[in-house]
């Protein structure tokens, strides 16, 4: 039976909601979701309120997406859990995504 769960849902134009455990098994979904926004060249907000866990492979997809944005477009991540924020701090990407 195929896995139909997708951690990436569009909430509104320019807003993506991530949820659950985002790992290597969901990278294709995450990539496709972000790629669709990239093609539109629009600013993007990612709501992580319902993210339980995110592995380094998923974080690498977010890093690659952020680095590939054209000048003048931005990626905003909001509602990140304290646990995920701590992981991002440990691996050195917190400042890339969460500007104070």
N, C-alpha and C positions, 0 to 999 in steps of 0.2 A: 504494500500500500504506500503510495507516494505521500511525502510530507507536504501538506498544503499550507502550513503556517508561514506567514511572511512577517518579519519583524518591522517592516516598513510600510506605513500607510500614509497617504496624503490626506491631511486634515483640511487644508484650504490651499489656495494658490500660494506657493512659496513656503508652505509650512508642512513639514514631514514629522510624523509621530513614530518614534521607535519604541518597541516594547519587548518584554520578555528577555530571554537569553540570546544574545546575538553572538554567534560563533561561526566557525569555519563552514558549517553546514548551511548557513544563510548568507554567505558572502555574495552569491550571484544575485539574490533578491536585493540586498543592500546596494550593490553596485548598479543594478538596473534602475533602481529608484533614484539614486543620486545622478546617474547619467542622464536620465530624462530631464532633470532640472538643469543640468549643465548645458544640454543642447538648447534649452530655452534662454540661457544666459540671464537667469534671474537670481536675485538675492534669495538665500535660503535660510530658513530657521528650522533647526532640528530640535524637537521636544523629546527629551529623554526621561520624562517623569515616570514612565512605566518600565524603564530598562532595569532588569534585575542584575544582569551580568553582560559584560562585553569583553571578548578575548582580544588579544593583540592583533590578530589578523583583521578583525573588524575595525579596530582603531587605525590600522595601516590604511584601510580603504578610506576612512575619513580624512586622514592626513594627505593621501594622494589627491583626493577630491579638492581639499582646501588649497593645496599647492597649485592645482590646475585651473583655479578660478581666474578669469580675466580681471585686469585692473578695473576697479570701480564696482566690482561685485563682492558681496561678502557672505560669509557663512557664520551664523549665530547658533550657538547651542545653549539651550535653556533647560531648567528643571533637572539638572543632573544630581544624582544622589551623592551624599557625602562619601560613600564607599567607592563609587566610580571616580569621583573627583580625586580621592586619595590615590587610586591606581594611576590616574593620568599624571598626578604629581610625581609619583615614584618613577614612572618611565620617561618623564621629562616633556610631556606634551600639554600639560595644564595651561601654560601661558599661551600656547598656540590657539587654544579653543576658548579659554575662559579668561578674558581680559577683565581686570577689576576696574 
